[in-house]
Each structure stands twice: as structure tokens, then as C-alpha cells.
């Protein structure tokens, strides 16, 4: 796929400062967590710029204090913090896998509990859609799943940066029936509602929402058989908004398509139905990513193009070893054959480094990736163009920004 060459303004302001070449992957998260406090940045009063900012979210789960989530905006030319908000997680919120309740907050806070070791694989890949949708558009509120520790009933709500919790679900009724299990809470980006899923005793999944105003009554949105969908989560797509329930869901910029892992079919590109749906075999129109594409989707470059990495971590083609490439999803026809011209050439040179995409720019022209060489962890920016030359990011703040948590957005 031919892609026009682009200028890389991101690197222009990154030439000075500490090199960071001695970063140790095992210690990078811990060090960045210690350095990443927000005392020098105001809390809650500033707004996140609409452009020219990389937004990250990190979770802290100390042994004795309440868990907290910090959302930070970084200037991608200087890697200085420009705005930050911290959300105190309510005691009744689900924050750990041990609760057995699905919530994007659990994924965000994974590996942040006292005594949990840091992965030696380096930072996480670019965040799936549902992690961004923990928050409304301007990052003023965060959706939460709330649990009654006695009955294990769950409901949804949200917390603002002042620490105020608003519960949207009502109290459990006295009737004899299933325990309420509202989970997978995500925010509509306009802030009007929190969406969620609920699974009954027969594995039927319903997608629903509760308005943040009025009586917070439930609005049914979609539903279906949730069998063989363990580990699935909820993401929202398009305008008007629709809910899609699936595994590793990444929504295209126009909200019309999604990449997802579908049991028995592997990675697919699915059409988002008019009323939302469960992304599973036979329930939605989906085109399989051909085996020869060797594509593990990292995200969308534009409305039809997916950024790929090796599907199983190691590319079969030596020229694609630890590299990235694009796949034109509009050419897929549902067959096992790779359409001619659908697969782009390698973007970065093949190496023995372990490379992980951390962020894709909103215009789809650039990406930031982490590169692990032994225990040395470095960050590079590259045009999303075949044969591009990655440029090392040397600003000291980049390590602090990119080593911990998830990159939610590059505006």
C-alpha cells in the first residue's frame, strides 16, 4: 500500500535532555511511577487540548490508601506534562480480577498491586477502545462498576475528579431472582450515559445504558447469546452510539467497523450493526484476516486501514521480523486468500528487538513504539510509511510518560 511520506514534527523538540538509553525494562515502571507525581500540575481545573497532546492513564493501588487513576496530558514535542486529573477509586468499585467482575478499570489497574512484579516484555500495546471509554470526552468523569460485597450484586456509576461518586443503578429488589450483574461500564463520549452489559444465568448478554440525568432508568440497546465469549468487553461505536461486545475490540475512526478476535475464526474485521451486537461467529458480518496477512491488529490508521504487527509475536517473513505493516481492510472478501495489494510493505527495518506500538496519531500518519533490546527500553517515533526510518525520542519526560499505564489517545 503506497503511503505518502510525512514530516515528523514530534522529534523536533526531543533532541535535548537525558538519553534514557540505560533504562531497564524491569525497573522502568517503578521508577516512572515514583517520578510521575502530579504536584506540579493542577488537578481538575484545566481542560485537555483538542490537539497536540498525548493522553495517558495510570493506576496506583497502594497497600493502605484508596486506589487512584491519574490521567495526564503530555506535550509530544517537549514531553512535559500540561494537564492532569486524578480520580480516587471508591471502595465499592471493582478494581481487581479477584472480584470476578468485568470492568475496563480492572485491565487498567492490572500489575499495579503491591507485590506484583513488572512484566519483562516492556510496556503495553496501544490501548483497546474500551480503555479510552472509561472516561467521557474531556476526561472529567470515569465510569466504574460497583459491587455489594455481601450479595456480590453489581451496578454502575461514575466518579469525578473531586472524588464524588454518583451511583446510577438502583438498590437490589426484594424479589427472588438472579443477582444483578451490571458490568463492563464505559462512558458515552458526550457524557450523557454510562453503558454496560449484564449476563444472566443462561449466558444471554444484554447491552444497555443508564442516563447520567433523571432517574437513570435502563435503556435496552442490544443483546445475544454470550456463550464462548469469556474475556469479552464492551466498546462503543459511531454516532448515534452503538455498543459492541467482543474480544480485543478496536473501533475504526468512523465507527463503522471494528477489529476483534472471534472464537473459531481468529482476528476479523467486522461491520458494526445499526443497533450494536455481540461480535461472535454467525452473529455479525465479518471478514477474516487471511493467515498470510500475519496480522495482529494494533489499531486503525484510517477508516479502512489497520496497523498490524506479527500475529504470534514472530513474523514468518524474515523481512517483517519485529516490524509493522498495514492491511487494507476494505479489500477483504471473507475468504482465506489475501487479496492482491491489501498488505503493505514493512514499515520499520527487521531487527531482533521486541517492538510494541504505544500510540497512533489521530491523523494516522505517525506511531510511537517501545523497543526492548535485552533489558534496555527505548522509544521511537516513525512515519506509518513503508521503509520509514524510526527516530529515537530522547527527551527525559518521554520515559516518564510512556513507561507506565496505557496511552489512551494521541490527539
C-alpha positions as CSV (number, residue, x, y, z in Angstrom):
1,X,0.0,0.0,0.0
2,X,1.5,3.3,-1.0
3,X,1.5,5.9,1.7
4,X,2.8,9.5,1.2
5,X,5.9,10.4,3.1
6,X,5.3,12.6,6.1
7,X,7.4,15.0,8.2
8,X,7.9,14.0,11.8
9,X,7.4,17.2,13.9
10,X,7.3,15.1,17.0
11,X,11.0,14.7,17.1
12,X,11.9,18.3,16.6
13,X,11.6,19.2,20.3
14,X,13.0,15.9,21.6
15,X,16.7,16.3,20.8
16,X,17.8,17.7,24.2
17,X,17.7,16.1,27.6
18,X,18.6,12.8,29.0
19,X,19.1,10.0,26.5
20,X,17.5,7.3,28.6
21,X,19.4,4.5,26.8
22,X,20.2,2.8,30.1
23,X,16.6,2.2,31.0
24,X,15.9,-1.2,32.5
25,X,12.6,-2.7,31.4
26,X,12.1,-4.3,34.8
27,X,12.6,-1.1,36.7
28,X,11.2,1.4,34.2
29,X,7.6,1.2,35.5
30,X,8.5,1.5,39.1
31,X,10.9,4.4,38.5
32,X,8.4,6.2,36.3
33,X,5.7,5.7,38.9
34,X,7.9,7.4,41.5
35,X,8.7,10.3,39.2
36,X,5.2,10.6,37.7
37,X,3.5,12.5,40.5
38,X,1.4,15.5,39.6
39,X,2.2,18.0,42.2
40,X,3.5,20.5,39.6
41,X,0.3,20.2,37.6
42,X,-3.1,21.5,38.6
43,X,-5.9,19.0,39.3
44,X,-9.3,19.1,37.6
45,X,-9.4,22.8,36.6
46,X,-7.6,22.6,33.2
47,X,-9.0,21.2,30.0
48,X,-7.3,18.7,27.8
49,X,-6.4,20.3,24.5
50,X,-8.2,19.1,21.4
51,X,-5.0,18.6,19.5
52,X,-1.2,18.4,20.2
53,X,-1.5,16.2,23.2
54,X,-0.8,12.5,24.2
55,X,-3.1,11.3,26.9
56,X,-2.1,8.5,29.3
57,X,-3.8,6.8,32.2
58,X,-2.1,5.0,35.0
59,X,-3.4,3.3,38.1
60,X,-1.9,3.2,41.6
61,X,-3.1,0.6,44.1
62,X,-1.2,1.2,47.3
63,X,-1.4,-1.3,50.2
64,X,-3.3,1.0,52.6
65,X,-4.7,4.0,50.7
66,X,-7.5,4.0,48.1
67,X,-6.7,3.2,44.6
68,X,-6.4,6.1,42.2
69,X,-6.3,6.7,38.5
70,X,-4.3,9.6,37.0
71,X,-5.0,10.8,33.5
72,X,-2.2,13.1,32.1
73,X,-1.8,15.1,29.0
74,X,1.8,15.4,27.6
75,X,3.1,17.8,25.0
76,X,4.6,15.4,22.4
77,X,7.2,17.9,21.3
78,X,8.7,18.6,24.8
79,X,7.3,15.6,26.8
80,X,6.3,18.0,29.6
81,X,3.0,17.4,31.5
82,X,0.4,20.0,30.5
83,X,-2.7,18.8,32.4
84,X,-3.5,16.1,34.8
85,X,-6.5,14.7,36.7
86,X,-6.6,12.1,39.4
87,X,-9.7,10.0,40.2
88,X,-10.0,8.4,43.6
89,X,-11.5,4.9,43.1
90,X,-14.4,4.3,45.5
91,X,-14.0,1.5,48.0
92,X,-17.0,-0.3,46.5
93,X,-15.7,-0.2,42.9
94,X,-14.4,-3.3,41.2
95,X,-10.6,-2.8,40.6
96,X,-9.2,-6.4,40.8
97,X,-9.6,-9.6,38.9
98,X,-10.3,-11.4,42.1
99,X,-13.8,-9.9,42.2
100,X,-14.6,-11.9,39.0
101,X,-16.4,-9.0,37.5
102,X,-15.5,-7.5,34.1
103,X,-14.5,-3.8,34.0
104,X,-12.0,-1.9,31.9
105,X,-10.7,-0.5,35.2
106,X,-9.5,-4.0,36.2
107,X,-7.4,-4.1,33.0
108,X,-6.1,-0.6,33.6
109,X,-5.0,-1.4,37.1
110,X,-3.5,-4.8,36.3
111,X,0.1,-5.3,37.6
112,X,-0.2,-2.3,39.9
113,X,-0.9,-4.1,43.2
114,X,1.7,-4.3,45.9
115,X,4.0,-7.3,45.4
116,X,3.0,-7.8,41.8
117,X,6.1,-8.0,39.5
118,X,6.6,-5.9,36.4
119,X,6.5,-7.7,33.0
120,X,9.8,-8.2,31.3
121,X,8.1,-7.7,27.9
122,X,8.1,-4.0,28.2
123,X,5.1,-1.6,28.1
124,X,1.6,-2.5,26.9
125,X,0.4,-2.1,23.4
126,X,-1.8,0.7,22.3
127,X,-5.0,0.6,24.4
128,X,-8.1,-1.1,23.1
129,X,-11.1,1.1,22.6
130,X,-12.9,0.3,25.9
131,X,-10.0,1.7,28.0
132,X,-10.4,5.1,26.4
133,X,-14.1,4.9,27.0
134,X,-13.7,4.6,30.8
135,X,-13.8,8.4,30.5
136,X,-16.0,10.9,28.9
137,X,-14.7,13.1,26.1
138,X,-12.9,15.7,28.3
139,X,-11.8,13.2,30.9
140,X,-13.9,14.8,33.6
141,X,-15.6,11.6,34.8
142,X,-14.7,8.0,35.0
143,X,-17.1,5.0,34.8
144,X,-17.0,2.4,37.5
145,X,-18.6,-1.0,38.3
146,X,-19.8,-1.1,41.9
147,X,-20.1,-4.3,43.9
148,X,-22.1,-5.2,47.0
149,X,-19.5,-7.3,48.9
150,X,-22.2,-9.2,50.7
151,X,-24.6,-10.2,47.9
152,X,-22.0,-9.8,45.1
153,X,-24.6,-7.8,43.1
154,X,-23.0,-5.2,40.8
155,X,-24.2,-1.9,39.4
156,X,-22.7,1.0,37.5
157,X,-21.9,4.6,38.3
158,X,-19.2,7.2,37.8
159,X,-16.7,9.3,39.8
160,X,-15.4,12.8,39.1
161,X,-12.0,14.2,39.8
162,X,-13.2,15.8,43.1
163,X,-13.9,12.2,44.3
164,X,-17.7,12.5,44.2
165,X,-19.3,9.1,43.3
166,X,-22.7,9.0,41.5
167,X,-24.5,5.7,41.6
168,X,-26.7,5.1,38.6
169,X,-28.1,1.6,39.5
170,X,-30.9,1.2,42.0
171,X,-30.9,-0.9,45.1
172,X,-31.5,-4.7,44.6
173,X,-35.1,-5.6,44.8
174,X,-36.6,-8.0,47.3
175,X,-38.0,-10.4,44.6
176,X,-36.5,-13.8,44.3
177,X,-34.3,-13.8,41.2
178,X,-30.9,-13.6,39.7
179,X,-28.3,-11.3,41.4
180,X,-27.9,-8.1,39.4
181,X,-24.7,-8.3,37.4
182,X,-24.1,-5.0,35.6
183,X,-20.5,-4.8,34.4
184,X,-18.2,-3.5,31.7
185,X,-19.1,0.1,32.4
186,X,-18.0,2.6,29.7
187,X,-18.9,6.2,29.1
188,X,-20.7,7.6,26.1
189,X,-18.2,10.2,24.8
190,X,-20.8,13.0,25.0
191,X,-21.1,12.2,28.7
192,X,-24.8,11.5,28.5
193,X,-24.9,7.9,29.7
194,X,-22.9,5.0,31.1
195,X,-23.2,1.8,29.1
196,X,-22.8,-1.7,30.4
197,X,-23.5,-5.3,29.9
198,X,-25.4,-7.8,32.0
199,X,-25.2,-11.6,31.7
200,X,-28.0,-13.8,33.0
201,X,-27.8,-17.4,34.2
202,X,-28.3,-18.8,30.7
203,X,-25.4,-16.8,29.2
204,X,-27.6,-14.2,27.5
205,X,-25.8,-10.9,27.3
206,X,-27.7,-7.7,27.1
207,X,-26.2,-4.3,26.2
208,X,-27.8,-1.4,28.0
209,X,-27.3,2.1,29.2
210,X,-28.2,4.4,32.1
211,X,-28.5,8.1,31.6
212,X,-26.5,10.3,34.0
213,X,-29.5,12.5,34.4
214,X,-33.1,11.9,35.5
215,X,-34.0,8.6,37.2
216,X,-31.1,6.7,35.5
217,X,-33.6,4.1,34.1
218,X,-32.2,1.3,31.9
219,X,-32.4,1.7,28.2
220,X,-32.1,-1.6,26.4
221,X,-29.7,-1.4,23.4
222,X,-28.9,-4.9,22.1
223,X,-28.3,-8.5,23.2
224,X,-27.5,-12.1,22.3
225,X,-26.0,-15.4,23.3
226,X,-22.8,-14.8,25.2
227,X,-21.5,-18.4,25.0
228,X,-17.8,-18.9,24.2
229,X,-17.2,-15.2,24.8
230,X,-15.2,-15.4,28.0
231,X,-12.9,-12.3,28.3
232,X,-15.0,-10.1,26.1
233,X,-15.6,-6.5,26.9
234,X,-17.9,-3.6,25.8
235,X,-16.9,-0.8,23.4
236,X,-19.0,2.0,21.9
237,X,-19.0,3.0,18.2
238,X,-20.3,5.7,16.0
239,X,-22.9,8.4,16.2
240,X,-25.6,7.6,17.1
241,X,-23.7,5.4,19.6
242,X,-23.9,1.6,19.4
243,X,-22.5,-1.0,21.8
244,X,-20.4,-3.9,20.6
245,X,-19.4,-6.7,22.9
246,X,-16.3,-8.7,21.9
247,X,-12.6,-9.6,22.5
248,X,-9.8,-7.1,21.8
249,X,-12.2,-4.7,20.1
250,X,-10.8,-1.6,18.3
251,X,-13.2,0.7,16.6
252,X,-12.4,2.4,13.3
253,X,-12.4,6.3,13.3
254,X,-15.8,6.5,11.5
255,X,-17.3,4.0,13.9
256,X,-18.5,1.6,11.2
257,X,-16.0,-1.2,11.6
258,X,-14.1,-3.0,14.3
259,X,-11.3,-5.4,14.6
260,X,-11.9,-8.2,17.1
261,X,-10.8,-11.7,18.0
262,X,-13.7,-14.1,17.3
263,X,-13.6,-17.6,18.7
264,X,-13.1,-20.2,16.0
265,X,-12.3,-17.5,13.4
266,X,-9.3,-15.6,14.8
267,X,-8.8,-11.9,14.1
268,X,-11.6,-10.4,12.0
269,X,-12.8,-7.0,10.7
270,X,-16.5,-6.8,11.5
271,X,-19.2,-4.4,10.4
272,X,-20.8,-2.6,13.3
273,X,-24.6,-3.2,13.1
274,X,-27.1,-0.4,13.4
275,X,-28.2,-1.5,16.9
276,X,-24.9,-2.9,18.2
277,X,-24.2,-6.6,18.6
278,X,-22.1,-9.3,20.0
279,X,-19.0,-9.9,17.9
280,X,-19.1,-13.6,17.5
281,X,-19.2,-16.2,14.7
282,X,-22.5,-16.1,12.8
283,X,-23.9,-13.0,14.6
284,X,-22.2,-10.3,12.5
285,X,-20.8,-9.7,9.1
286,X,-17.1,-10.2,9.5
287,X,-14.2,-10.7,7.2
288,X,-11.4,-12.9,8.5
289,X,-7.9,-11.6,8.3
290,X,-6.2,-14.1,6.0
291,X,-3.4,-16.2,7.6
292,X,-0.9,-14.8,5.0
293,X,-1.5,-11.3,6.4
294,X,0.0,-12.5,9.7
295,X,-1.8,-9.6,11.3
296,X,-2.3,-8.8,15.0
297,X,-4.2,-5.6,14.8
298,X,-2.7,-2.7,16.8
299,X,-5.3,-0.1,15.7
300,X,-6.7,1.8,12.8
301,X,-4.7,4.2,10.6
302,X,-7.8,5.5,8.9
303,X,-11.4,4.3,8.3
304,X,-10.2,1.3,6.2
305,X,-6.6,0.6,7.1
306,X,-5.4,-1.5,10.1
307,X,-1.9,-1.2,11.5
308,X,-0.6,-4.8,12.0
309,X,2.2,-6.5,13.9
310,X,3.2,-10.2,13.9
311,X,0.1,-12.3,14.8
312,X,2.0,-14.7,17.1
313,X,4.8,-12.4,18.0
314,X,7.2,-13.7,15.4
315,X,6.7,-13.0,11.7
316,X,7.1,-15.9,9.2
317,X,8.5,-13.5,6.6
318,X,12.1,-12.5,7.7
319,X,11.6,-9.0,6.2
320,X,8.8,-8.4,8.7
321,X,10.6,-9.7,11.8
322,X,9.5,-7.4,14.7
323,X,8.3,-4.8,12.2
324,X,4.8,-3.4,11.5
325,X,2.7,-3.1,8.3
326,X,-0.7,-2.0,7.2
327,X,-3.7,-4.1,5.9
328,X,-6.4,-2.6,3.7
329,X,-9.5,-4.0,5.3
330,X,-11.7,-2.7,2.5
331,X,-10.2,-5.3,0.2
332,X,-11.0,-8.3,2.4
333,X,-13.7,-10.5,1.0
334,X,-14.2,-13.1,3.8
335,X,-12.1,-15.8,2.1
336,X,-8.9,-17.3,3.3
337,X,-7.0,-15.7,0.4
338,X,-5.1,-12.5,0.8
339,X,-6.3,-10.0,-1.8
340,X,-3.7,-8.6,-4.1
341,X,-2.4,-5.2,-2.9
342,X,-4.1,-5.5,0.5
343,X,-0.9,-5.9,2.5
344,X,1.6,-3.1,2.9
345,X,5.4,-3.5,3.0
346,X,7.3,-3.4,6.3
347,X,7.3,0.0,7.9
348,X,10.5,-0.3,10.1
349,X,13.6,-2.4,9.4
350,X,13.6,-6.0,10.6
351,X,15.6,-6.5,13.8
352,X,15.8,-8.8,16.8
353,X,14.3,-6.1,19.1
354,X,10.9,-6.6,20.7
355,X,8.8,-3.7,19.4
356,X,5.4,-2.6,20.8
357,X,3.1,0.1,19.4
358,X,2.3,2.5,22.1
359,X,0.3,5.2,20.2
360,X,-1.1,6.0,16.8
361,X,-1.6,9.7,15.9
362,X,-5.2,10.8,15.2
363,X,-4.3,11.6,11.6
364,X,-2.8,8.1,11.2
365,X,0.5,9.4,9.9
366,X,2.7,8.6,12.8
367,X,3.2,6.0,15.5
368,X,5.2,5.7,18.7
369,X,6.6,2.4,19.6
370,X,8.6,0.9,22.5
371,X,11.7,-1.1,21.6
372,X,13.1,-3.6,24.0
373,X,16.7,-4.7,23.4
374,X,17.8,-7.0,26.2
375,X,16.8,-5.0,29.3
376,X,17.2,-1.6,27.6
377,X,13.9,0.0,26.8
378,X,13.7,2.9,24.3
379,X,11.0,4.8,22.5
380,X,10.9,5.7,18.8
381,X,8.6,7.7,16.6
382,X,8.0,6.6,13.0
383,X,6.0,7.6,10.0
384,X,3.5,4.9,9.1
385,X,5.1,4.5,5.7
386,X,6.8,1.5,4.2
387,X,10.6,1.8,4.7
388,X,10.4,4.5,7.3
389,X,13.4,5.4,9.5
390,X,12.5,5.4,13.2
391,X,13.7,8.4,15.2
392,X,14.7,7.9,18.8
393,X,12.8,10.0,21.4
394,X,15.5,11.3,23.7
395,X,13.6,13.8,25.9
396,X,13.7,12.8,29.5
397,X,9.9,13.1,30.0
398,X,9.1,10.6,27.4
399,X,10.3,7.7,29.6
400,X,8.1,9.0,32.4
401,X,5.1,9.4,30.1
402,X,5.4,6.1,28.2
403,X,6.7,3.5,30.6
404,X,3.6,3.3,32.8
405,X,0.0,2.6,32.2
406,X,-1.8,3.0,28.8
407,X,-1.8,5.6,26.1
408,X,-5.4,6.4,25.6
409,X,-5.2,8.9,22.8
410,X,-2.9,10.9,20.6
411,X,-4.8,14.0,19.6
